[in-house]
């Protein structure tokens, strides 16, 4: 089983959680998680390169947030022959990042440019979500005791609520 979380990086609270079989790609879960958010939309969504997909970027744009997702190493900017050219505004932040990497390449490598971009846009806030997942595993264990999918989901939700309670203390 895999647990997917939306974490408020200011408070450390888990805002939304969902569990899936381990075979489900993470990027498929981002749009439904964002749709499940209550309250004001997030200012930004920080995620790793696994979320560098058109559907994820569209979901983030639809909720009005900034896309703090580094483009994949092989990413190229959208151009007129691209499938998504008519919806290129969805990929604008991605294209800007690709342009930044290209403009700041050193000796043909964009590794330092990627590092600088992450600092520039605040991408490292994503580590706070990773910390939340580590805290969840530390306080509630890494395995689920439940047997059926429905009770596994309930157990995941209880673990998340418990961590939020501990976070308030």
Beta strands, then each sheet from edge to edge (+ up, - down):
strand 1: 2-7
strand 2: 14-20
strand 3: 44-47
strand 4: 66-69
sheet 1: 1+ 2-
sheet 2: 3+ 4+
end
